[in-house]
């Protein structure tokens, strides 16, 4: 088992709109984020164990 602390970044979601209001539109939409994040997440392996990572934007 590996544990990788992951910072997803700020993602434009309904919850972000509640908190940030119109400023939420300045952040990456969920659909775009998932297109970037999924390939990144799938390449992670046990060698990344313990390495704090951030999903590229």
C-alpha positions, 0 to 999 in steps of 0.5 A: 500500500502507498499513501500519497498526499495530493493537493487537487488545486482549486476546482470550479464546482457548485460548492466553490460558487457558494463560497466564492460567488462569481470569482469561482469562474476564475478557476478550472472547471471540473470537466477540464480538471478531470481531463488533466487530473485522470492521466496524472493520477493513473501514472502514480505508483508506489514509488510516489509513496509519501511524496506530496503532489499537486495535480498539474493545472 
